[in-house]
């Protein structure tokens, strides 16, 4: 299965990898042999929750080699299972990414194959969670179900 690689890929192939105005992204890690998957979010910058906070001396996170905080996912990867890491959507704020991640987990965690075991999120609805944002979340839900 050559399409399963350890590098990040974009879910929608017509998108560039990590647009400039990105603070966080929502991802899916898929295990093709078992059909299992995990949804999460990752910040691109250490301590940064909004692109407006990025400074010249801001430090990038470990997003490029990141493979989830889930113990189950890490164990599967360390055991040598094939996996694919895809960036579902990029967001300029942590709040938007957290909202998208939460919505996807809530809607998909009851499906067979979901490795998400918990959802602990607290976010405020902001003006950025507008019609355009909600449309992006709806499209991802449709594509993932």
LUMZA-194693 format. One record per residue (C-alpha): x, y, z; residue number from 1. Coordinates in steps of 0.001 Angstrom, whole numbers, plus 500000, padded with zeros to 6 digits. Example, Ala and Ser with C-alpha at 12.3 -4.5 7.8 and 13.67 -1.06 7.14 Angstrom:
<sites>
      X      Y      Z   k
 512300 495500 507800   1
 513670 498940 507140   2
</sites>
This chain:
<sites>
      X      Y      Z   k
 500000 500000 500000   1
 502229 502746 498735   2
 499604 505429 499423   3
 500176 504928 503171   4
 503190 506950 504207   5
 504486 508394 507435   6
 504692 511993 506177   7
 501790 514395 506491   8
 499543 514638 503463   9
 496578 516885 502860  10
 493165 515197 502982  11
 492041 517302 500045  12
 494755 516803 497440  13
 494217 520210 495829  14
 495339 522029 498995  15
 498876 523128 499732  16
 500491 521648 502816  17
 499987 524020 505756  18
 498874 527417 504466  19
 500788 530380 505901  20
 497896 531641 508066  21
 497792 528456 510170  22
 498216 528116 513921  23
 496681 524625 514297  24
 495421 521761 512202  25
 493029 518858 512616  26
 494276 515481 511449  27
 493342 511862 510996  28
 495679 508902 511386  29
 494412 505827 509535  30
 495468 502210 509914  31
 494581 500474 506621  32
 494936 496892 507813  33
 492390 497223 510611  34
 490292 500115 509288  35
 490904 501984 512528  36
 491434 505733 512729  37
 492190 508521 515185  38
 491252 512205 514955  39
 493223 514920 516723  40
 494539 518453 516473  41
 498063 519840 516609  42
 499497 523309 517064  43
 502243 524382 514671  44
 503936 526701 517136  45
 504907 526234 520784  46
 502584 528246 523010  47
 500787 529899 520072  48
 496979 529715 519836  49
 496409 532369 517177  50
 498402 533279 514067  51
 498416 536895 515236  52
 500642 535795 518166  53
 503439 534449 515929  54
 506652 536440 516308  55
 510006 536240 514549  56
 511419 534252 517482  57
 508447 531864 517834  58
 509456 528212 517911  59
 507761 525572 515789  60
 506270 522560 517532  61
 507233 519008 516630  62
 504311 518799 514192  63
 506320 517300 511323  64
 507198 514092 513164  65
 504167 514144 515483  66
 502067 510983 515579  67
 499406 511690 518235  68
 499226 511817 522011  69
 497072 508669 522039  70
 498820 505784 523768  71
 496927 503313 521552  72
 497992 505059 518345  73
 501620 505271 519466  74
 501631 501571 520419  75
 500222 500581 517009  76
 502841 502675 515197  77
 505681 501352 517361  78
 504437 497806 516675  79
 505055 498463 512969  80
 501495 498822 511693  81
 501128 500735 508446  82
 499535 504118 508889  83
 498703 507273 507010  84
 498726 510793 508495  85
 496417 513303 506801  86
 495760 516933 507627  87
 492003 517393 507397  88
 491871 521175 507827  89
 494080 524075 508875  90
 492942 526926 511113  91
 494310 530317 512152  92
 493203 529762 515764  93
 493343 526976 518303  94
 489656 527548 519159  95
 488579 526813 515583  96
 490742 523689 515391  97
 489464 522470 518752  98
 485851 523022 517682  99
 486380 521088 514440 100
 488205 518253 516217 101
 485453 518026 518850 102
 482668 517972 516268 103
 484371 515251 514233 104
 485081 513094 517282 105
 481514 513488 518576 106
 480046 512452 515246 107
 482511 509669 514409 108
 483568 508132 517731 109
 480666 505674 517727 110
 481768 504237 514384 111
 483634 500981 514352 112
 487299 501702 513980 113
 487489 504903 515982 114
 490453 504902 518353 115
 489326 508118 520047 116
 488487 507129 523616 117
 487901 510521 525195 118
 486937 514048 524338 119
 488097 516714 526731 120
 487654 520107 525175 121
 486662 523525 526373 122
 486362 526257 523820 123
 484445 529449 523320 124
 482381 530020 520233 125
 483977 532965 518496 126
 483058 535126 515545 127
 485455 533046 513457 128
 483150 530032 513892 129
 480895 531465 511231 130
 479037 529995 508275 131
 482312 529357 506390 132
 483856 527528 509344 133
 480753 525410 509907 134
 480633 524533 506204 135
 484226 523255 506404 136
 483295 521053 509378 137
 480162 519758 507597 138
 482163 518881 504462 139
 484694 516942 506531 140
 481910 515075 508295 141
 480348 514131 504966 142
 483691 512973 503584 143
 484531 510918 506668 144
 481181 509129 506949 145
</sites>
